[in-house]
């Protein structure tokens, strides 16, 4: 088994051709075996494909399989025996006897002093030793290689220098520092991770914080385990797959005798260092790697985990008692009945329930898929799923058609494109219908938002409704839900001012924050105790009669900010120059860099409408006119209109921008770049007045 794995790995290695200035690693068949470090690797001192790199991964290799060594794992961790639960009670515990084994090794070249940090290695792992969740790191070995007097000197990590540090109640780290690491040297290390399958993460990432020259990820799964795998990211990843009928020398694997196995090699070359890109929800959606998830098992009959979305639904139901928690008897029954009795409007009833529950239970900052709601009712604080369970019970018991939508957080990545998923489900939100067909979206984490005002991290573009068990109407199947367009951030600004002969503008400003803008405003006020616009106005001049409306009502879809202002403009002789929009905090300021290859992902759709009227003195004339602008993306997802004119002694300006979608593909970039440039140009343009 081991010999075959090594021979197959060697057979599919690519020739490595990487050029270093002042040293060349020449083309060769690079049989990656620990301890084989060449003079060329040690003499090279610059990585030509990224001369800024402090270090580079010369090669790395990972091998992953599912095996039946759970009892060995328990013996090593000294955890209790697995209690008998019975297959009929919970079929998903049939994976308890199995573990995911991952062998990993890496070779790193240190190019600059900044690369010496690569000698310190930290390997996180779960420290929960229960019958159902166990993990350990074993077989840690490491070496450094340096040139001294033309000879290769090797230093090995001592076992006593490998330490385990407990980080918190659930995570620990294996930590070690490879000895004698020096600039110009090479480091090697390896380890093995063993994880109980119930909580194993089958995904793999190729990209690191330093460039990677060559990487192989190999999977070997017996056909008792049906694993979905999907390549992601913009870089080419070559694959080779083989079906095998291996022999057995390990009695712990004898239950797989007679079964086939599938081996897949994923090979990546020339992967640049990871760099965060602005306006991307989750970089792991675009980094090179392999998404994987257990679809089913078939060693005790066919047991689906995530073969179809219906399997995911069943698993959610079994593991979380979802129907019981979310459609049980109503909490706060007497109080809610009294509250709702005089309310006739269905929307107002939904709002009343939403307001009541959020007042009773504060969000604790945790997103989860299921937690016992009674605990949150008792404590007055809970996760979003606990609050949602209380909400769903109240809505359901008051005859509303209500169901959950499964989501992952934007910041943690989308669901896979080619197969259903259970592992990537983070939480759920609520959708409730009225009898006239209106739909409203709610979540317990929306502390400062009302109906259809979700935190942007929940507004994913591939949520998933649950099907028959959750009351979807007859004939309506479960499906994907795009939550990015359920609401928008709307801003309406009205500026009325008068310029006097001394160059001072006095006037009144009203800004109306609508829908998601209202929620974001309340969040900002709570966090910073003031608004961005007020800060800017006070820096530019003086404000008076400052007023806010609806900012304390967390369900309101509108907040109004109002104040008087007085701003002294700079004069140059008899000329006065100023931007007729006066303030910039409410303007659209996005720009799109050249050479971008990844999509642009904004937070939420938005609309901005600014109307400005500035009366000018009779003894001044406009000598520099600004030009109007009108631009529109061919898809209609983005448009901008800017008009300016002198009417009845006033400079009248209208600035209207609409962004109806949040994700734009690289094919839109040429158009978008042009539009963004014009928007930013109009943000900054000034009119010029001259005294007659």
N, C-alpha and C positions, 0 to 999 in steps of 0.2 A: 504493500500500500504506500508506504513512505517513499520507497525507491521509485515507484511509478510516478508519484506526484512530482518528485524532483526531476525525473527524466522528461516528463511532459512539459514542465515549467521551462527547462533548459531548451527544449525543442523550439519553443515559440518566442524566445527572446529576440528582439530586434537588434540590428547593428546600431550601436550608439556612436553618433558622430556629433561631437560638441567641441567647439573651438574656444579655447581660452587664449587671450593675448598673453604674451611672454610665457607660453606653454601651451601645448596642444594635447588634448585627449583624442587620440586618433581613432578612426573607424575600427571597431573590433566586435567580435561576438562576445558579449559581456556576460559570461556565466556567473551570475551573482551568487557567490558563496561567501559566507562570513569568514573574515580573515584574509581574503584575497584583496589586498590594497596595492595598487601599482605605483611605481615611481612617478609615472606621468600624472596620476591623480594628486600626489603629494607635491610635485613641482609646479603644477598649474596654480596661478594666483589671481586670475580674473575670469569671470564668466562672460563670454562675449555677447550672449543674447540678453544679458541684463548686467551691465557694468556697474550698476549701483548696488547690486546684491551683496549683502554681508556674508551670506552663506548660500549654498545650493545643495539640494538633495540629489546626490548622484544616482541613487537607485533605492527603491523600496518595494517590498513585497508583502502581501497579506493573503493568508489562506483561511477560508471559513467553511465550517461544516456543522451539521447538527448531529449530535451523538447521544448515546444512552448512558452517560456517565453521571447522571444526577446523584445516584447514591454515593458514588465516590466523592462528588462535590460536597454532599452533606457531611460525609465522614471527615473531610478536611476542614470544614467550617464548624463542625460540631453543632449542627442545628437539629431540631427535633424531627421525629418521624412525621411523614405526611399523614394527616388524619384521613380516614376513609370518608369520602363525601358521596360516592355513588355516581355512576355515569348519568343516570336519569336526572339527578338533581342539577348537575352542571356539566354538560359535555365538554366545556372548554377547559376543564382541568385535566383533560387527557394529555396535555403537553407537559405536565409537571415532571414526568420522569426524564425529560430530555433537556439538553443544554446546547447552547450555541458556543462553539469554540472558534476563537480567532487567533491565529498566529501572525505576528507582525515583526518585520525587521526593516531597518533603515540604515543607509550610509549617507553621511553628510560631509561636505567639504567646507571648511571654515576659510573664508576669503579675507575678512577684515575683522577688526577688534569687536565690532558690533555683532559678529556671528558667534562669538564665544558663548553667548547666552544659549545657543543650541546644545551646549554640554549639560545644561540643567534640564532634566526631563521630569515632567509631572504627568501622571497617568490617573485620571479620575475613575472611580468605580463606586458602585452602590455598597454601602456597609450594612444594609438591612439583612440580617440573617434570620429569615423566616422560612417555613416550609415551602413558600410560593415565590419568594424573591431572594435570590442569592447570586453573588458575583464575587469572583476573586481574580487577582492578577498573579501569575506565577511564571517561573522560568526566566526571570530578568537577568540578562547578561549584557555587558557593554565593554567596549574597548576604545582607546584612542591610539592614533598612529601619527608619528612625527618623524621628520628627517633629522638625524644628528650625525654630522661628519660623513654624509653620504650613505648612512645606513638607516633602515626603517626600524624605529623603536616602538614597541607595542606595550601599552599599559592596560591592565584589566581592572574593571570595577570589582571591589571586594564586596562580598555578600553583606558584611556588617554595615556597609555604607548605603544600603538600600533601606529606606525607612517608610513607614506608613503613617500618614498624618490625617487625623480625623478633622474634616472641614465643618460638618454640621451633623444633624441627626440622621441624614440619609446618604451623605457623600463623604468619601475619604479619597486620599491620593497616595499612590506610590510615588515617592520622590527619590531621585538620585542625581549626583553630579559626576559626569565621566571624568576621571583623573587625567591630568597632564594635557588638557586641551589647549592648543596653541593656534595662532593664526598660521595658515598654511597646512595645518594638520587635517586629518580625516577622523570622523567619529563613526562608530557602529554600535547599534544596540538592538535587542530583540526582547520580546516578552509574549506571553500567552494570556488571553482573556477568556474566562469561562463564565457564562451567564445563563441563569435559568431561563428557559424558553418563554415562560409566561410573560416576561418583561424584556425580552431581548430586542435590541435595535439592529435590524438587518441592513440598514442603509450604509453606504460607503461614500467617502469624499476623497477626491484625488488632490485637491488644492490645499496648499499650506501657506504659512506666512512668508516662506522663502520659495524661490523657483524650484520646480521639480523637473529633472532631466528625464527620468524614466521610472514608471510605476506599473506594477502588475497587481491586480486584484483577482484572486481565484476563488471560485465557489464550488463546493462539492456537496450536492444534496441527494440523498437516496430518494427514490420515487415515492416513498412513504410520506414525504413532505412535499407538497406542491407549493412552490415559491414563485410569486410574481416578481419580475425584475424589469426595470426600465432605466435606460441611460438618459441622463440629463446634462444640460450645460452646452455651451457653444463650441467646445473643443472636440476634435475627433478622438473617439475612443474605439479602438479596434477590438473585435471579439473573436473568440474561437470556442466552439462548443463540441463536446463529445459525449455520447452515451456509452456507459461502461457497465460491465457485469463483474465487479471485483470479487476477489477471493477474500477470506476472512482469517485473520490470525488473532484478532482480539475478541475474546468471548463476549465482551460487553456489547459487541455489535452483531452478535449471532442472530438476533431477531430479524435482522435485515437480510439474512441469507436468501439467495434466490431472487433478490430484487435488483433492478437496474439502478444506476445512479447517473446523474447528469453533472458534468464538469464544464464550467465556463470560465475562460480567461478573458479579463478585460485589461487592455494594455493602453496606457496613456504616455505620451511623450511631450516634452516642451510645454509644460504647464507653468504659466507665469505665477509669480507670487500673488496671493490674494490681496486685492485692494477694494475697499468699500467704495461703492458708486452711489452718488446722490440720487434721490427719487427712485429707489427700488425698495419695495416692501420688505422682501427677504432675499438676501444675496444667495442663500442656498437654493433658491429656485433656479439660479443661473450658473452656479458653480459646477464644475465637472464632477460627476459621480454616478452612482447607481442607486436608484430607489428600489427597495425590496420589501416584500411583506408576505407572510405566510398566508396562502390562499386556502389551503385545506390539508387535512391528513387523510391517509387511506391505508393505514395498517390495521385498523379495527373497523373496517368499513369506511365509506367516504364520509368524512366529517368536515363540512365547510366552515371556514372562519370568515373569509371575505371573498368567496367565489362570485357572489352577486351582492348588490346593495341590500337585498332582502336578508342575506346572511348577516351583514353588519347590523341591520335592524334587530334581528333576533338576538345577536350577541349583546347589544346594548340592553335589550329587554331582560335577558337572563342575568347578566352581571350586575345590573344596577337596579333591578326591580322598578324599571322606569314607569310602567303604568301605575303601579301602586303609589310611588312617590309623587307623581305628577297629576294623577286623576283621582286621588283619594278624597276623603272628606275635607271640607273647607276649614282652614285655620281662621281664627278671628270671626267666626260665623255670625254671632249676634251683632258685633260692631259693624260688620259689613252690611248686613241686612238693614240695619237702621240707617246707615249712610246712603245706601242705594235706593231706599224706598221712595223718596220724592223725585228721583232723577228719571226722566223719560227718554232722553237721547241715548242711543247706544254708544256713541263716541264719548259722551260725557261720563257714562258708566265705566267705560274702559279706563278713562283718565282718572276717575275717582278711585278705582281699585289700584291702579298703578301708583298714584300719589300716596294712598293709604299704606300699601305694603312697603314702599321705599322709605316711608317715615318710620314704620315699625322696625325694619331690619336694614341696617347700614351695610354697605358692601365692604368687605375686608381686604379688597385688592387682589383676591384670588379668583382665577378662572378654573373651572372644573367641569367634568361631564356629569358627575353625580355625587351628591353628598346628602346625607339624611337631613331633610328640611326641618324636622322637629327641633334639632339642635340649634338652628339659627333662630327659630321662633323663641326658644327659651332664652337665648343669650342676647338677642337683638342685634346680632351681627353675623354675617355669613358670606359664603362664596356666591358668585353670580348664579350658579346652578341651584343653590338652596333658595335664593330669592325667587328665581324663575319657577321653581316647583310650587312655591306658595302662590305666586301669581297665576300659574296655570290652573291650580285647584280652584282658585276664586273665580276665574273666568269661566271655567268649565261648569262649575256648579251654578253659575248665573246664566247658563244656556248659550254661551258663546262657543263658536266653532274655533278651536284653538289647537295648535300642534307645534312641535319643535322643528327647528332647522339646525342640523349639525354643521359646525364650522371648525376650522382651525384659525388661529390668529394670523393675520397678515404677516406679522413679524416673525412667525415661525414656519411660514411656507404654505403653499397651496396643496390641495389633495393631488395625488398622482393623476396624470392625464389618461392613462391606459388601463387602470384597474381600480376597483373599489378599495377602500381603506378603512380600517378600524384604528390602527395605531396612530394615525395623524389627526384623529378627531380630538380637539382640545375641549370643546364645550358646545353649548347650543344656545340659540336665541329663540324667542317666541314669536309666532305669527298668529294673529287673531283676526277673524273675519266678522263683519257685521252682516245683517240680513240683506242689505242693499249691495253687497259685494265689495265694500271697501276693506282693504287690508292694512293692518297696522303691525309694526315690528317693535318689540320691547326686549329689554334685557336689564337684569338686576345691577349690572355694572355702570349703567348710564346714570350716574349720580346727578348730573346737571342737565339731562335731556328728557324730553317728553316723547310722544308717539313718533315713531320713525326717526328718532334721533339716537343712533347707536354710536359708541366710540368707533373711530375710524379703523381701529385694529380688528374690529368684528365685521367690517363691511367688505368681506371678501367677494371675489367674483366666481367662486365655485362652492358655495354652501350646498347642503343636501337636505331636502325634506325627507322625513320618515314616512313610510307607507301605511299599510293597512292597519297595523296595530295602533296607529295614532290618529284615527278618525278622519283621514282624508276622504273627501266626498266620493261617492260611487263613480267609478270610471276615471278618477284622477289618480295617476300613478306618481310614484316618487320621482324626483328628478333634481337636476342642478338648479340652483337659485343664484342669480346675480344680485348681490346686495349693494353693489357700488352705486346704483342709481335710484335707491329708494328715497333719497332726499338730497338736498344741495345746501351749500353755504351761501346765503344771499346777503348782499350788502347794498343798501341804498343810502346815499349821502346827498344832502341838500345844503349848499353853502350860499348865503346871501351876505354880501359885504359892500362896503363903500370905501374907496380910496380918497384920502383928503390931499390937499396941496403939499402937505409936509411929508408925504410918502408913507402915511400910516393907514393900514386897512383895519377897519372895525366892522364887525358883523356877527352873524349867528350861524352856528353849524348844528345840524341834526343828522345823526347816523342811526339807521335802523338795522339791527342785526337780525336776520330772518333765518328760521329753521336751524340748520347745523351751526351757523354763525352765532346764533343765540346761545347754543350749548357751549361752544368754544369760548365765547365771551365770559360766561358765568364761571367756567373752569379757570380762566385767566384771572378774573377778579378774585376768586377764592385763593388762588396761589400767590398772586403778586399784589393784591389789595388795591390795584389801580389798573387803568386801561392803557393800552399802547397809544391810542389817539390822545388821551389826556397828557401822557408823558411828553409826546411830541409837541403838543400845543403849548405846554408850559415852558418848553425849551425855546420855542420860537417867539414867545411873547407872553401876554397875560390872558387869563381866562376869567370868566365871571359867570355867576348863576349856573353852576354845574349841576346837572340833574340826570338821574337814571330812573328808568321805569321798567318794571317786570324782571329786574335782575335777581330778585329773591325768589321768584316763582320758577322752580326747576323744571316745570312741565311746559312753560310758555314757549311758543314758537317765535316770539318776538321780544327783543330788548331794545330800548331806545336810549340813546346818549345825546344830551343836549347841552350846549354852553355858548356863551358869548366869547368873542376873542378880539384881541387887539395886537396887531403885529406891525412893527416898524420895518419898512423895506429899506434896502440899501439904495442910495441915489448916487449917480455919477453926473455931476453938473446939473443940467436940466433934464436928464434922462432917468427914467425909472424902469427897471426890469423885474419881472416876477412871473412865477408859474401860476396860472389862473386856477389850478386845483388846490393851491396853497399847502396842503398836507400830503404826506406820502404813505402813511401807515396802512391805508386801505387800498393801495394800488397793487396791481399784479406785477411782480418783479422777476418772474422766472426767465432764465436764459438757457439755451441748449448748446452745450459745447460741441465743437467740431470733433469728428472722429468717434463719436459715441456709437456703440454697436448694440447695447442693451436697450430694451424698451424704456419709456419714461412712465413711471407710475406715481400719479398724484394722490393726495389723501382723499379728497371728495370733489364731486362736481361743484362748480361755483358760478355765481353771477354777481357782477359788480355794476352798479349804475350810479354815476356821480353827476349831479347837476350843479353848476356853479354860475352865479351871477355877481359880477363885480362892477359896481358903478364907478366911473372914472370922472375926475373933475372936468368942467367944461373947457378949461384952458390947457388941457392935455390932449394930444392926438396919438393914435396908434400908428407907429411908423414901421413896425415889423410884424407882419401878419403871419399867423401860423396856418398851416395847411391841414385840411381835414384828412381823415384816413378811414378806409373801410377794407377789412381783410376777412377772409373766411376760408377755413380748411375745406377741401373738396368733399370730405365725408360729411360736413356739417357739424362735426363734433366740437368745433371751436370757432368763434367769430369775435370780431372786435370792430367797433365803430367809434370814431372820434370826430366831433364837429365843434367848430368855434366860429363865432361871428360877433360883430358889434351891432347891438339892437337898442335903440332909445338911450344911447349913452352908457350902455352896459356891455361888458365883455361876457358873453354867454357861452359856456362850454358844457358839452355833454360827452361823457366817457362811458361807453357801454361794452361790457365784456361778458361772454358766456362760454363756459367750458362744460359741456354736457357729458363728457366721458372722462375717465381718469387714467386709462391705460392707452398709450400711443405707441405704435410699432415703429421700428426704424424706417419703414417705408413712408411714414408721415414726416420725417425729420426735416427734409428740405423745406416743405411748406411751413412747418411749425417754427423753424429757425427764423424764417423771414417774418412771420407774424410776431413772434416774441421780440424781435429786434425793433419792429415798428412800435409795439406797445411800450417798450422801455424808452424809446426815443421820445414818445409823446409824454411819458411820465416826467421827463426832464426838461422839456421845451419851455421857453419863457417868452412872454410878449414884451415888447419894448415901447415905452411911452416917452414922448418928448413934449416939453412945455412949448406952447405956441409962442 
